[in-house]
Structure formats: C-alpha cells, structure tokens
C-alpha cells in the first residue's frame, strides 16, 4: 500500500460530522511534520465523493483549501452539521476525531 492509499484509508475512519487536521492525519500514518504532504495528497484526491478530504482542516481551526473551492468545502462541512464562522470551525475540540 502506498502513502496515498494509507492516508485515504485512515481518513475513511473520520465519521460524518467530525473533522481531523492535516497534522493529526499525518501522525496517524506515521509521518512526522507531514501536514503539507497530506495537504498535497488531499488536493489530488481522485475520489472526493468516497474519500472525504473535505473533513481535513488546519490545526488552527481554519477550514483550509479545497480543490473545488473553500466555499464548497464549507458548505459540505455545514451540511454534515459542523458549525463554521468566518472560515473557522467553531467548537473545534469537540469536533475533532482522534485516531
């Protein structure tokens, strides 16, 4: 299994209505300081409907980038019940999924 597959497989554990951070996802697959690598892999996700890359946000709570635009990412997260204000996840600690 290559790195992309490991990351996508791990991301599938994050349930609807919760998020993870780029850094937490990197750590979960054994990458130290791998948040940028995770970001690049999320950006190339060939199956965005199946692999929920919209559930990966920045550790600061900012929703971060999305290949289809941040407004689409924000809408998808809102549709899953995640509260966002000014581009940031509200109540971040209670929304983060821990691997």
Buried (B, 14 or more C-beta within 10 A) or exposed (E): EEBBEBBBEBBEEBEEEBBBBBBBBBBBBEBEEBBEBBBEBBEEBEEBEEBBBBBBBBBEBBBBEBEEEEEEBBEBBEEBEBEBEEBBBEEBEEBBBEE
